[in-house]
Amino acid sequence: MRDSLPDDLVHGGKIKRIRQACSNCRRRKTKCSGERPICFHCNRNKHTCVYEPYWATASDNPPAAPVASTSTNNENLLERIVNIESRLAELSGRTTNAAGTSTSLGQYTWSPFTGESGTSPLPNPPQSALRAVIDTYFVHVHNQPYSYFQEASFRRRFDHNLLPRCLLLAVLASAVRFCTHEFYAGRSLKASEAYAREAWLAVLSDDLTVEENMSLHVVQAVNILVVVDYTAGRVNAGWLKIGLAARISQALGLMHEPDMSLSVVEQEERRRTFWSVYLLDRLISCGRSRPLVIQDLDCQVQLPCDEEAFRSEHRQPTQTLHHLLSWNTEVVKRPSPFALVILLASIFGKCTRYVYGNRDTSEIPPWDARSEYSAILSSLLLFESHAGIRNASVSEMLVGGNGPNGAIDQQDLGHQIFAHTLYHLCHCLLNHPFVLHQCLKPYGPKAPHSFTSRALQTGLEHATLLVDLLCEVSQAGALVQSSFYAYCIAVAGAINSVASHVDDLNVPGGAESMLRHFERSLDVLDGLASLWGHAVNMSVRLREFHLESHSLAGLFDPAGLCDELDRAAEDKFWSMLDYSILGSVVCGDSASKSDFPSLPSPLSWALESDILAGTPARVNGGSGEMFGSLVPAVRGNEGECLLNYSSPGTGLI
């Protein structure tokens, strides 16, 4: 064995021992890849990788933790490492690829997506296509409404090959559906599914199989994949993933203020990641038997700062959610648009628990000032105070004066539109005719006529305002593409549909105006259906609901609001309120336990039927195969099929 060692390792008959693991991996007891100058784990976690000589750490005492470096030193060190790696790549010939084997982008190398038949349904994306998707992400996905990254920081990590593969693929999966690059023409949804599948497999193989290896990027990637799954009809898969993202974020302590030794950007990215998980937890729990994972009392971290401060890396102290929810808190500066979204998400969570919770006949009636109904209305008034809502048109306030030369800043505008949409949705749910019927049924004729009339009027007004808002801002050039807008517009459209059959409405334009708003709702849904599979299903359900809504018009009569509804009518209303049901695939009633394995994909009629047929796609990294060592036994489609068809809503369990 001695003869096989290089001469420089043998001196005076004694072998000089060199550490094969870096100090970070040894301290964390993680298997080190041994790559020089930076190992896999340090590269992914953005740590300084140090290989110490054996004599420096031969004692039993663990090495001291490295002193946190400043942001400037980190950037200088990063630049030096990148230059060294680039030079090594040139010397080793890695920049030259064999013809027909792969396409390189920076140090990311992509191998073909090959199906079982040996064909390549999704060839290698060229450099221009990948960069187009990243550009698209920061226009169509960032702040719509979820926010995880500072754009400049993300692009630097992308260019320097420092993005974990699961995170990069998750970002591509979320943004490619919006990309207009010719490479993805006619197959953007197929690409989204392929990228999402590979991102999840990367999470499983690279992170969840390694003890104590949870990082911020895992939370970000999983949370992004929740939206892809949920909107593609894989409801239970998305439901499980949001629970995973929430638990990892709690394990990382993201609900508390980040370490002040971190840079301003890193601190804010941790805050925004947590609040994005919080927001998605609120939105995805909009249904029966969907309890919240994160509770308001556990959220001690500051709310997100405004977009300009985030871009300029300016430290901006903000309020906590607890402070913003209190009427007694003195707010010197108006909260950022993202902070207002979080405030509305908290109120929305209370609203959905009120709407979908089990009714107690002994509870305080909604017209009582001590009721949960009144408390939610008070919180909505608090939002009006923080947001500065006045008599001016909301759409005029939103689209005016954004960006240089009057151009619309989509990143800054996205949260403003979403916050106001969620505000109207809360009023729609709280004063929905069916929800009011459920709440007032125990009280029968004792329910005050003035309360029921005012509540019905309020719900109808906000349903029309919600539709008008999304249509007007879209016509003004703002993006209305968030997946949750499909649910918002479907709920408002259903209210307008029922009201269009009421002759004596006390609204301008009467029933004809309500019918026009219903038709505008369908137009918005149809536009979203080109991007989101669940919007296709919602559009179908809303049209079917409209064919029967004339029989439900009696709910807009305050005197008959407490009358009994038959079971079929109640089920129809619940199907138009429960997010998971409303967005699920529309099928007949003939499904049984024996035939559910052969059911088509939830999006088979909107996407290619062979969208996930064949072996998973693979991506190569700069230092080897990017998708090496994946778990071959994972059968993503079949597992998610069993999850989604074995839920209470399907009647199969």
N, C-alpha and C positions, 0 to 999 in steps of 0.2 A: 504493500500500500504506500510505503514511503517513497518507492521509486516513481509512483504515478503523480506525486505532488510536484508543483513547479519549484524551481530552485530557490526563488525568492521567499518561499515559505519555510525553507529549512535553513537554519543558521546555528552553527556550533552544535549539531546533533540534537537540537531542540526545535520542535514545531511551534511557530508563532500562531496562536489561535485567533481567528477573526470572527467576530460576531456575525451570524447568518440572519439574525432578526434585528430590526431597528429598535431603538429605545421605546418608541411609542407602542409598538406591538408587544414587546416584552412586558411593559408596564400594564397593558390591558389584557395580557395573556391571550392574545389573538395570534393565530398562525400568520406569520409574515411571508409575503411572496418573495422577499429577498431581492427585488429589482432595484437597480441603482441608476440614477441617483435618488429615486423616490419610489417607494414600494406602492402596491396597489391600494392599501388602506389609507396611507397618508395622502396619496394622490386624490382619492375620492373624498376624504374628510378635510382636505385642505390643511393638513398638519405639516410642520417642518419635519422632514425625515432625516434622522441622524443615526449613522452606524458607528457605535462607539467601539474602541478596541477592547479586547477581553479584559485587560488588566484594570481598565477604568471602572468596570462593574463586576469584578470577580467576587467581591464581598457579598455578604447576605443582605446588606442594606440596599433597598431599592433606590434607583436614581431619582434625583430631585426633579420635580416637575419643571418644565421649561418656563421661563418667564414670558408672560404674554407680550408679544411685540406690538408695536403700533401699526396702524393701517398703512403708513408710508413704508415702513420696513417690510411689511408683508408683501406689498406690491413690488418693491425692489427685488426681494427674494424670489417672488413668483416669476418676474421677468428674467432673472438670471437662470432659474431652473428651466424655463421654457427655451431660452437660447441654447443651453447645454443640450437639452433633449433634441432640439431641432438639428444641432450640429451632429449629434450621435446618429440621428436618423439618416442624415446625408451620408455619413461615412459608412453606415451599414447597408445603404441602398434601399431603405424602406420606402422612400418616396417614389420609387419606380415600381409600378404594378404590372403584373403579367397581363397581356391583352385578354380581355374578355372575362377576367376573374372578379374584378371589383372596381368600384369608383370611389376615389378618395376625396374627403372634404376636411381640410386641415389634417388632423391626425385621427379622424374617425373614418373607418373603412367599412363599407356596406357590401355584404354578399347577397346573392340573388335570393328572392323569395320563391322557393321551388315547391310545387305541389306534388301529390303522390304520383301523378302520371309523368313526372319529370319535366313538365312544362313550367314556365315562369310567369304566373298570372300577374305579378307585380315586379317588373325588372328593377335593376338598381337605379335609385334616384340620382340624377346628376347633381353636381354642386349647386347649380342655380336653383334647382327645385328645393333642396334642403334649406338653403338660405331664404328662399321665398316663404317657406312654411314658418321659419322663425320670425321673419318680418310680419307675417300674417298674425302670429300669436299675439304680438304686442299691439295690434290694432283691433282684432276681433275677439280676443279671449281675455287678455289682461284687463282687470277692473270690470269684467262683464259677468258677474260682479266680483269674482274671486281674484285675489291678488296675492302673489307669493314672492315675486322677484323685483329687484331694481333692474331696469332694462340694461343699463350700461354694465352692471356687474355680471348679469347673466350672459351678455354677449362676450365679455372678456373670458369667462369660464368656457364658453362654447368654443371660441377661437383657440384657446389654449388646451383643449381636450381635458378639462377638469370637471365636466359634468358627469355624474354617475349615469350609467346607461339606462337604468330604469326611469330616471327623471327626464332624460332627453327624449326617450321614446314616448313617455306619457305626454310631454309637451307636444310632440308631433301628432300624437293621436287626437289631442284636443283641438289642434289648429288646422289640420290638413283639410277638414271638411269646408273650410272657408277659403282655402287657397285656390287661386285662379291660374296657377302655373300650368302650362300645357301638358306637362308630364302626368299630372293627376286628372286630366280631363276625362270624365266618365267613370272614374274609379276612386274618387276621393274618399267615399264612405268605406270602400273595401280597404283602402290604405289605413284609414282610421282604425278599423277593426284589427288589422294585422299589427299595427304599432301598439295598440292597447294590449293585445294578447302577449306580445313579446315583453312589454313593460311589466306586466304582472308576473310573468315567468322570471324576469330578472329580479323583481322584488323577492320572490320566493327563493331563488337560488343564491342571490348575492347578500341578502340581508336577513330574512326570516329564519334561515338555517344556521346563522351564526349567533351564538349567545352574546348578549350585551353589545350588539352591533347596531342599535337603533340610532338613526341620525335624522336631521331635519329633512333631508331630501326624501326619505322614505315616507314621511307624512305628506309632503308635497305631491309625490308621485301617486300615492294611493288615493288621496283626495281628488286629484285630477281624474283618475280612472273611475271614481264613483259616478261622475257625470256621464262618462262614456257608457258605462254599463247600464245605468238607470234609464237613460234616454233611448238605449237600444233594446229595451224590453227585458233586460236581465235585472229585474227589480231586487230580488233577494241577494244576488251577487253584489249589487251596489249597496244594499242595506248592511251586509256583513262588512264590506270594505270601509264604510263610514265609521262603523264601530271600531275597526282596527286603527284607522287614522286617529280617532279621538283618544283611544287608549295609549297609543304611542306618544301622541302629543302631551298627554298627561304624565306619562313616564319620563318624558324629557323636561317636564316642568315648564312647558310653554304657557301655562295659564298664569305664571308669575313673571315679574319683570326680569328681562335677561341680564346677564352679567355685564356690568359696566365696562369691563375690560375689552369687550367686543367692540368692533367698529360700529359707527352709527348705522351703516347699511345692514350689517348682520343683525343688530338689535331689531331694527324695523322689519326685516324679513321674518324673523322669528315671531314678532307680534302679528304680522299680516297672515302668516301661515296658520297660526292658532285661530285667529278670527275668521279665516276662510273655512276652517274645519267647523267652527261654531256655527257659521252661517249655513253651511250645507247640511249640518245636523238639523237645524230648524226647518229648512225647506223640505228635506227628504222625509221628515217626520209628519208631513201634512196628510194624515190619514188615520184610520182606526188601527189599534194594536201596533202603533209605531211610536213608542216612548222615546223621549229625548235622552241622549247620552251625557251631554255636558249641561250642568246646572249653573244658573247665573251666579249663585253665591260662591262658586269655586273660581270665578274669573277675576283675578286680581291684577292682571296685566293691563297696561294702558291701552286705550283705543288707538287705532292707526292715525298717523299724522296726515296732513294734506299732501297731495301729489307733488306739488312744487318742492316742498321741503324734502320729500323722499328722493326726488331726482337730484337735488343739489347737495344731498348728504348733510342736511342741516338738522341738528338735534332740536326737536320740537316737543316739549312736554305737553301731554294731553290728559284728558280726564279718564277715569275708569268708567266701566259700564254702570257700576253702583252709583257713582256720582251723577251720571247723566240721567239716570232713572228717577232722581229725586227732585221734587219741586223746590227743595230748600237749598240746593246747590247753586252758588253764584257762578255763572259761566261768563267769563270775561270775553272770550273769543268764540265765535260760532264753531261748532265741531266740524271736522272734515267730512266730505261726502261719504267716505267709507265708514266713518264713525256713525253717521246718521243711518247708514244701511244696517250696522250692527244694532243700533238702538231699535230700529224697526223689526229686525230679526228677533230680538228679545220679546217685543210686544206681539209679534206674529206667533211665536211659540206659545205664549199665554193664550192667544186667540184660538189656536188650533186645539189646545188642551180643553178649552171651553166648548168648542164646537164638537169635538169627537169624544169627549169624556162621557162617562156613564151618568145619567141624570138621577139626581137624588130628589125625591118629592119633598123632602124637608128643607131643601136649600133655600137661600134667600131669593125671592123673585127678582128678575132682571131689572125691573123699574125701581127697586130699592137702591138708595145711594150706597149701601154697604155691599152690594152684590159684586160678583166677579165681572159681570157685564159692565157695570159702571166704572170699575177700576180700570178695565181695558180702555174704555172711552177716555178716561182721564189721562192714561198714558199716551193715547193718540193725540190728545190736545197738547201734551208735553212735547211731542215731536213737532207739532205745528209751531210751537214757541221756539224750539231750537233751530228749525229749518227756515224760519222767517216767512212762512206762507202768508201771502196777502191776497188782495182781490185781483191782482194782475194774473194773467194767464200763466199757468205753470210752464207750459211749453215755451212761452216767450222768455221767461226767466232763465230757462235751461239752455236754450240755443243762442242767446244773445251774448256777444262779447267773449267768446271762447277762442283762445289761441291767437297767434299773430295774424294781422290783416283780416280779422273776422273769421278765419278758418276754424272749423270745429275741432277741438281737442278731444278725440274719442276717449282717451284714457281718463281725462278729467271729468268728462260728461257721463261716462258709463254709470258711476255710482249715483249721481244725482237722479238720473232717470229711474234707476232701479229702486232707490229709496222712495220716490213718490209713487211708483207703481205699487210697491208693497204697502204703502199707506192706504191707497184706495182698495187694495185687495183685503186688508184687515177689515175695513168697513163693509165690504161686500160679504165676507164670511160672517161677520158678527150680526149683520142685518139681512142675511139671506132669508127669503120667505120660508124655505124648508127648515132652516135652523131655528128661526123664530117659532115655527109651528112646533118643533120638538121641545123648545124651552117653555112655551106657554100652554102646551097640552095639559099638564097637571093642574093648571089653574082654571081652565075652562072659561066660563063667562065672567069670572072675576078679573081677568086680564083687562086693564084699562084701555079703552078704545083710543085715547089720545096717544098712549105709548106705542101701540101696535101701528097706528097710522104713521107716526113720526119715524119709527124704525124702518118700516117698509119703504117710505119715501127716501130715507137716508141711504139705504142699500141700493135702491134704483139709481139715485143720483151718482153715487160713486162708481157704479157699474158703467154708466155712460161716460163719466169722467176718465175712467181707466182706459176705455177704448179710444176716446178722443186724444188722450195724452200720447199713447203709443203711435197712433196714426199721424198726429201732428209732428212729433219729433222725428219720425221716420221721413216724412215729407220734407222736413227742414234739413235732412242730410245726416242725422244722427243714426247710430246703429241700434236696431232693435232685434238682436239676434241671440240673446241669452236663452238657454233652454227653458228656464222657469217662466219666461214670458208666455209660453204656450199654455201653462196651467192658469196663469192670471187671466189671459184673454178668454179661455174656455169657461171659467167660472163667471166672468162678467157677461159673456155671450149667452150663457144659459139663463141668467136673470133677465136679460133683454128679450130672450126668446119667449119666456112665459109672459112678460109684460106686454109683448106685442099682440097678445090675444085679449087684453083688457081694454074695454071701450072707454071707461071713465077715469083714465089716469090723469092725475093732477101734475102733469109735466108738459113743458113746451113741445108741441108737435104730437103729443099723444101717442097712440099705438103705432102710427106710421113712423114716428121718430125712433121708437124702440126697434122696429123691424129693420130700419136702416142701420142702426148700431149693431144689431145681430149680424147683418150681412157684412159689415165692416170687420166684425170679429172673425168671421170666416175668412175674409181676405188676409188678415194678419196671420191666422193659423196656417193658411195655405202657403204663405211665404215662409214661415218657419218650418213647414213640412219638407221643404227642399233641403233643409239642413239637419233636422232632428227626426228620428223615426217615431218617437212618442207623439210628436205633433201631428203626424199622419193619423195615428189612432185617435187622438183627441178631436181632430177635424171630423172624422167619421162618426164618432160618438155624439158630437154636438149636432150634426145634421140629423142623426137618428132621433135625438132628443127633441129637436124642433118639430118633427112629425107628430109627436105625442103631447107637446107642451100645451096645446089648447085645452086639454082635459085637466090641467093643473092650474089654470088661471084663477081658480077660486082662492088660491093662497094669497092673492093680492087684495082680497076683501077682508078688512080688519074684523068684521063680524064673524066670518067663517074660518078664520085662521086656525082656530083650535079644533076644527072638525077632524074626525078620523080620516086617515088616508089608508088605502089598501096597501098590502105588502108589496105589490108590484110597483106602485108609485113611489114608495119609500126606497126600495132598492134602486130605482132609476135615479132618484135624487142623490143617493149615496154614491152611485157610480160617477156622478158628475161633480162630486166634491172630494173624493178620495184620490189623492195624487197617483198612488200606485195603480189603482183600478182604471182611472181615467186615461192614463198613458199606456196601458197594457194592450196587447194585441186583441183586436176585435174578432171573435170567433163565435161559432154556434154553441148551442147548449148540449151537443151530443158527445162532448168529450167525456171519457170515462177513464178509470184507472188502468184499464187494459190497453187503451190506445194512446195514452199520452206520450210514450217514448217516440212515437212516429209523427208527432205533431210538427209542422214546419217551424222554421225559425221565426221569431216574432217580427222580423223585418224582411222575410223572404220575398214578399211582394213589392217591397220598396228597394231592396238591394239585390245583388246577384245571389242566386240560390247557393252557389258554391263559395260564399264569401270566406268561410273559415275551413273549407275542405282542404285536406292536405296537411303536410307537416308545418310546424311553426316556422315563421320567418326567422332569419338569423342575421345578426349584424356583427361585424368585426370591429374590434377596438384598435387603437393605434399600436398596441403591443400584444397582438394576438387576436384570437377570435373573440369578438365582443359578446357573443352569446354561447361561449363554450361552457361546458359543465352544467347545462340546464337539466332539470329533472325530466327524463324521457317518459315517466309514467303518468305525468299530468295530462288528463283529458279534459281540457277546459270547457269545451262545448257540452259534453255529456254531464259533467258535474254541475254546471250552471243550469242545465235543463232540469235536472232532478231537483235543484234548489227552487227554481222558479215555478215548477209545476207541482211542488209538494208544499203548498202554502195554504192557509185557511181560506184565502180568497178564491181558490180554484175548486174547493170542495173535494180535493183528492186526498186529504188527510182528515 
